């Protein structure tokens, strides 16, 4: 292969990023080499960069990615069962699954006992291009692969395999239905996606809640019936209802408020609490008598990713989603891209590979 393969290798807080050339991988059966079209910097990437999340080093960060197949190790099929070929535009699951362990058989392949996650693993001799912040990404066997329509903008497609698919999974796990009244707690990338997805699923009444006035204003554009500050959540829930609550902020206080306002027979999806946080308290008899269901939802299955791509292709909010992503920084300017992400220049800061 004559193409130059480069990666922004992360070596820890002290050493930071370095742009390094990588040898072409020797593809094994079921593996794919992808030319990365666009990657976006996720909050979890920033947690690693800030030293808040332990990650094996050195590594290639980034998992929100869209790209084009360059080569395959033998016959490799996409989620629809069709063979992939060079030139196919795809996205992929954040991690691998073996399909055989007890967790995979129980329908939670994202928690496979042998999972390997893009942007989360140390480089080794075989798997050097193991994250999205590189000109190419080496997809190992067990990765779920989803075709991406050519007409879907890269700014929408790149976050699909994190934010969008995570919301789709949470909606599935909580049993979202069109006749539900939905509350979305936290209106960042995940929350805005949840608002638009709930409306796409036919939900008429969606309450958005966030401490930030700018995010509440954005929530209205993404389909919120009403957007309120936390102090007004209880009154809004009494007026409209609270059948399904998506907690996407990770705030312990928000989790507590979900338990306080959920309707009889309501369901709560906890999605944002991915890092240790202060404990919350609840009185269990009220939870029992209220027939409350609470589920944790983390990452997603392959079918969730496929539905995420379908949703992004059909939603009328495409322009709104595209506006959440910055103008892309070149890979060689990765440090400035990270600074922009840290400063909140956009919900997602993009990196192009030219």
C-alpha positions as CSV (number, residue, x, y, z in Angstrom):
1,X,0.0,0.0,0.0
2,X,1.5,3.3,-1.1
3,X,-0.9,5.5,0.9
4,X,0.7,7.2,3.9
5,X,-1.0,6.1,7.2
6,X,-0.7,8.7,10.0
7,X,-2.2,8.7,13.5
8,X,-2.3,11.3,16.3
9,X,-0.9,9.0,19.0
10,X,-1.7,9.9,22.6
11,X,1.0,9.1,25.1
12,X,-0.5,10.6,28.2
13,X,-1.0,14.0,29.9
14,X,2.7,14.8,30.1
15,X,3.7,13.8,26.5
16,X,0.4,14.6,24.7
17,X,-0.2,13.9,21.0
18,X,2.4,13.2,18.3
19,X,1.7,12.7,14.7
20,X,3.2,9.3,13.7
21,X,3.4,7.3,10.5
22,X,2.1,3.8,10.9
23,X,2.7,0.7,8.8
24,X,-0.2,-0.8,6.9
25,X,-1.8,-3.5,8.9
26,X,-1.7,-7.1,7.9
27,X,-5.4,-7.8,7.8
28,X,-6.6,-11.0,9.3
29,X,-9.8,-12.8,8.5
30,X,-12.8,-10.5,9.2
31,X,-10.8,-7.3,9.5
32,X,-11.2,-4.1,7.5
33,X,-9.0,-1.1,6.8
34,X,-10.9,2.1,6.5
35,X,-9.8,5.5,5.2
36,X,-11.2,8.0,7.8
37,X,-13.3,10.7,6.3
38,X,-14.1,12.6,9.5
39,X,-13.8,12.1,13.3
40,X,-15.4,14.1,16.1
41,X,-14.0,14.5,19.6
42,X,-16.3,13.0,22.2
43,X,-16.5,13.9,25.9
44,X,-14.9,10.6,26.8
45,X,-11.9,11.5,24.7
46,X,-11.6,14.7,26.7
47,X,-11.8,12.8,30.0
48,X,-8.7,10.8,28.9
49,X,-6.9,13.9,27.7
50,X,-7.6,15.7,30.9
51,X,-6.3,12.7,32.9
52,X,-9.7,11.9,34.4
53,X,-10.0,8.4,32.8
54,X,-7.3,5.8,32.9
55,X,-6.5,4.6,29.4
56,X,-3.8,2.2,28.3
57,X,-0.9,4.0,26.5
58,X,0.1,4.8,23.9
59,X,-3.2,4.8,22.0
60,X,-5.1,6.4,19.2
61,X,-8.1,8.2,20.7
62,X,-11.4,8.8,18.9
63,X,-14.3,6.5,18.2
64,X,-16.9,8.8,16.6
65,X,-15.9,8.2,13.0
66,X,-17.1,7.7,9.4
67,X,-14.9,6.4,6.6
68,X,-14.5,4.4,3.4
69,X,-13.4,0.8,3.1
70,X,-9.9,0.4,1.6
71,X,-9.4,-3.3,2.0
72,X,-10.9,-6.3,3.8
73,X,-9.4,-9.5,5.2
74,X,-11.4,-12.0,3.2
75,X,-15.2,-11.8,3.0
76,X,-16.6,-9.3,5.5
77,X,-20.3,-8.5,5.8
78,X,-22.1,-5.3,7.0
79,X,-25.1,-5.4,9.4
80,X,-27.5,-6.1,6.5
81,X,-25.6,-9.3,5.6
82,X,-24.2,-7.9,2.3
83,X,-20.5,-8.2,1.5
84,X,-18.4,-5.1,1.9
85,X,-16.1,-3.9,-0.8
86,X,-13.5,-1.1,-1.2
87,X,-15.3,2.2,-1.7
88,X,-18.2,1.4,0.7
89,X,-18.8,4.1,3.2
90,X,-19.3,2.8,6.7
91,X,-19.4,3.5,10.4
92,X,-18.8,0.9,13.1
93,X,-19.5,0.0,16.7
94,X,-17.5,1.5,19.4
95,X,-16.4,-2.0,20.5
96,X,-16.1,-5.6,19.4
97,X,-18.2,-8.5,20.5
98,X,-17.4,-12.2,20.1
99,X,-21.1,-13.3,19.7
100,X,-20.5,-16.4,21.8
101,X,-20.0,-15.4,25.4
102,X,-22.9,-15.4,27.9
103,X,-23.3,-11.6,27.6
104,X,-23.4,-11.6,23.8
105,X,-26.0,-14.5,23.9
106,X,-28.1,-12.5,26.4
107,X,-28.3,-9.5,24.0
108,X,-25.8,-7.2,25.6
109,X,-22.8,-7.5,23.1
110,X,-21.5,-4.1,24.1
111,X,-20.5,-5.8,27.4
112,X,-18.8,-8.8,25.7
113,X,-16.4,-10.5,28.0
114,X,-13.6,-10.0,25.4
115,X,-14.7,-6.5,24.2
116,X,-12.0,-4.2,22.7
117,X,-13.0,-0.6,22.3
118,X,-11.8,1.9,19.7
119,X,-10.0,4.9,21.3
120,X,-9.7,3.0,24.5
121,X,-6.9,0.4,24.0
122,X,-3.1,0.5,23.9
123,X,-1.4,0.2,20.5
124,X,0.1,-3.2,19.9
125,X,2.1,-4.7,17.0
126,X,-1.0,-5.9,15.2
127,X,-3.5,-3.2,16.1
128,X,-1.8,0.2,15.8
129,X,-4.5,2.2,14.0
130,X,-7.0,1.5,16.8
131,X,-8.8,4.8,17.0
132,X,-10.5,7.4,14.8
133,X,-8.0,10.3,15.1
134,X,-5.9,8.9,12.2
135,X,-6.0,8.9,8.5
136,X,-7.0,5.2,8.6
137,X,-8.6,2.9,11.2
138,X,-8.0,-0.8,11.5
139,X,-11.3,-2.6,12.3
140,X,-10.7,-5.9,13.9
141,X,-13.0,-9.0,13.8
142,X,-16.1,-8.7,15.9
143,X,-16.7,-5.1,15.0
144,X,-20.2,-4.3,13.9
145,X,-20.3,-2.5,10.5
146,X,-23.1,-0.3,9.1
147,X,-23.2,1.2,5.7
148,X,-23.7,5.0,5.6
149,X,-25.6,6.6,2.7
150,X,-23.3,8.7,0.4
151,X,-25.7,11.7,0.8
152,X,-25.6,11.7,4.6
153,X,-23.2,14.6,5.6
154,X,-20.1,13.4,7.4
155,X,-20.8,15.9,10.3
156,X,-24.0,13.8,11.0
157,X,-22.5,10.4,10.4
158,X,-19.4,10.7,12.5
159,X,-21.2,11.0,15.9
160,X,-23.7,8.3,15.0
161,X,-21.7,5.6,16.6
162,X,-21.6,7.3,19.9
163,X,-24.2,9.9,20.8
164,X,-26.9,8.9,18.3
165,X,-26.7,5.1,18.8
166,X,-26.5,5.6,22.6
167,X,-29.8,7.4,22.5
168,X,-31.4,4.8,20.3
169,X,-30.3,2.0,22.7
170,X,-31.7,3.9,25.7
171,X,-35.0,4.4,23.9
172,X,-35.2,0.7,23.1
173,X,-34.3,-0.3,26.7
174,X,-36.9,2.0,28.2
175,X,-39.6,0.9,25.8
176,X,-40.3,4.4,24.3
177,X,-43.7,4.6,22.7
178,X,-45.5,7.3,20.7
179,X,-48.1,7.9,23.4
180,X,-45.5,8.6,26.1
181,X,-44.8,12.0,27.6
182,X,-41.0,12.3,27.7
183,X,-38.7,14.3,29.9
184,X,-35.1,14.8,28.8
185,X,-32.7,15.9,31.6
186,X,-29.6,17.5,30.1
187,X,-29.5,19.1,26.7
188,X,-26.0,18.6,25.4
189,X,-25.4,16.4,22.4
190,X,-27.1,13.4,23.8
191,X,-30.1,15.4,25.1
192,X,-30.7,17.2,21.8
193,X,-30.5,13.9,20.0
194,X,-33.0,12.4,22.4
195,X,-35.4,15.2,21.8
196,X,-35.3,14.9,18.1
197,X,-35.5,11.1,18.2
198,X,-38.5,11.1,20.5
199,X,-40.3,13.4,18.1
200,X,-39.2,11.2,15.2
201,X,-40.9,8.3,17.1
202,X,-44.2,10.2,17.2
203,X,-44.0,11.6,20.8
204,X,-46.1,14.8,21.0
205,X,-45.0,16.1,24.4
206,X,-41.3,16.3,25.2
207,X,-40.1,18.3,28.2
208,X,-36.5,19.5,28.2
209,X,-34.6,20.5,31.3
210,X,-31.2,22.0,31.6
211,X,-29.5,24.6,33.9
212,X,-28.2,26.5,30.9
213,X,-30.5,29.0,29.1
214,X,-28.7,28.6,25.8
215,X,-29.2,24.8,25.9
216,X,-32.8,25.3,26.7
217,X,-33.2,27.5,23.7
218,X,-31.5,24.9,21.5
219,X,-33.9,22.3,22.9
220,X,-36.8,24.1,21.5
221,X,-35.3,23.9,18.0
222,X,-34.8,20.2,18.4
223,X,-38.5,19.6,19.2
224,X,-39.0,20.3,22.9
225,X,-42.6,21.2,23.7
226,X,-41.3,23.1,26.7
227,X,-37.8,23.7,28.0
228,X,-37.4,24.5,31.7
229,X,-34.8,25.1,34.4
230,X,-34.5,22.4,37.1
231,X,-36.5,24.5,39.6
232,X,-39.5,24.4,37.2
233,X,-39.3,20.7,36.3
234,X,-41.8,19.5,38.9
235,X,-44.5,21.9,37.8
236,X,-43.9,21.0,34.1
237,X,-44.1,17.3,34.9
238,X,-47.4,17.8,36.8
239,X,-48.8,19.7,33.8
240,X,-47.7,17.4,31.0
241,X,-46.8,14.1,32.6
242,X,-43.6,12.0,32.9
243,X,-43.9,8.6,31.4
244,X,-40.3,8.2,30.2
245,X,-37.4,10.1,31.6
246,X,-34.0,10.2,29.9
247,X,-31.3,11.3,32.3
248,X,-28.4,12.4,30.2
249,X,-26.5,14.9,32.3
250,X,-24.8,12.6,34.8
251,X,-25.8,14.9,37.6
252,X,-26.8,13.2,40.8
253,X,-29.3,15.9,41.5
254,X,-30.9,15.3,38.1
255,X,-31.1,11.5,38.9
256,X,-32.8,12.4,42.1
257,X,-35.3,14.7,40.3
258,X,-36.1,11.9,37.9
259,X,-37.2,9.7,40.8
260,X,-39.2,12.6,42.3
261,X,-41.2,13.5,39.2
262,X,-41.7,10.2,37.3
263,X,-45.4,9.3,36.8
264,X,-47.1,6.1,38.0
265,X,-45.8,3.3,35.9
266,X,-43.1,5.5,34.5
267,X,-39.7,4.5,33.2
268,X,-36.4,6.1,33.8
269,X,-33.3,5.6,31.6
270,X,-30.0,6.5,33.3
271,X,-27.5,7.2,30.6
272,X,-25.3,10.1,31.7
273,X,-23.9,8.6,34.9
274,X,-20.8,7.1,33.5
275,X,-18.4,8.4,36.1
276,X,-18.5,8.2,39.9
277,X,-20.8,10.8,41.4
278,X,-22.3,11.7,44.8
279,X,-24.8,9.1,46.0
280,X,-28.5,9.7,45.9
281,X,-31.3,8.6,48.3
282,X,-34.8,7.4,47.7
283,X,-37.5,5.9,49.8
284,X,-38.1,2.5,48.4
285,X,-41.8,2.0,49.2
286,X,-42.7,5.0,47.1
287,X,-40.7,3.6,44.2
288,X,-42.4,0.2,44.6
289,X,-46.0,1.7,44.9
290,X,-45.3,3.9,41.9
291,X,-44.5,0.9,39.8
292,X,-41.4,2.7,38.6
293,X,-38.9,1.0,36.2
294,X,-35.3,2.3,36.1
295,X,-32.8,1.0,33.6
296,X,-29.1,1.7,33.0
297,X,-28.1,2.1,29.4
298,X,-24.5,2.2,28.2
299,X,-23.2,2.0,24.7
300,X,-25.4,0.0,22.3
301,X,-26.0,-3.0,20.0
302,X,-25.3,-3.2,16.3
303,X,-29.0,-2.9,15.5
304,X,-29.1,0.3,17.5
305,X,-26.3,1.7,15.4
306,X,-28.1,0.8,12.2
307,X,-31.3,2.5,13.4
308,X,-29.2,5.6,14.4
309,X,-27.9,5.9,10.8
310,X,-31.4,5.4,9.5
311,X,-32.7,8.1,11.8
312,X,-30.1,10.6,10.8
313,X,-30.8,9.9,7.1
314,X,-34.6,10.5,7.6
315,X,-34.8,13.3,10.2
316,X,-35.9,16.7,9.2
317,X,-33.4,18.0,11.8
318,X,-30.3,17.3,9.7
319,X,-29.3,21.0,9.4
320,X,-29.6,21.3,13.2
321,X,-27.4,18.3,13.8
322,X,-24.8,19.5,11.3
323,X,-24.7,22.8,13.2
324,X,-23.7,21.0,16.4
325,X,-20.4,20.1,14.7
326,X,-17.5,22.5,14.2
327,X,-15.7,23.3,11.0
328,X,-13.1,20.5,10.9
329,X,-9.5,21.0,12.1
330,X,-6.8,19.1,10.1
331,X,-5.3,16.1,11.9
332,X,-1.9,17.9,12.2
333,X,-3.7,20.6,14.2
334,X,-5.0,18.1,16.8
335,X,-3.9,20.2,19.8
336,X,-5.9,23.2,18.7
337,X,-8.9,20.9,18.0
338,X,-8.7,19.6,21.5
339,X,-8.5,23.1,22.9
340,X,-11.6,24.1,21.0
341,X,-13.4,21.0,22.3
342,X,-12.3,21.8,25.9
343,X,-13.6,25.4,25.5
344,X,-16.9,24.3,24.2
345,X,-16.5,25.8,20.7
346,X,-19.2,23.3,19.6
347,X,-21.0,20.2,21.1
348,X,-18.7,18.2,18.8
349,X,-15.4,19.4,17.3
350,X,-14.5,17.7,14.1
351,X,-11.1,16.6,12.7
352,X,-10.4,15.9,9.0
353,X,-7.6,13.8,7.8
354,X,-6.1,15.7,4.9
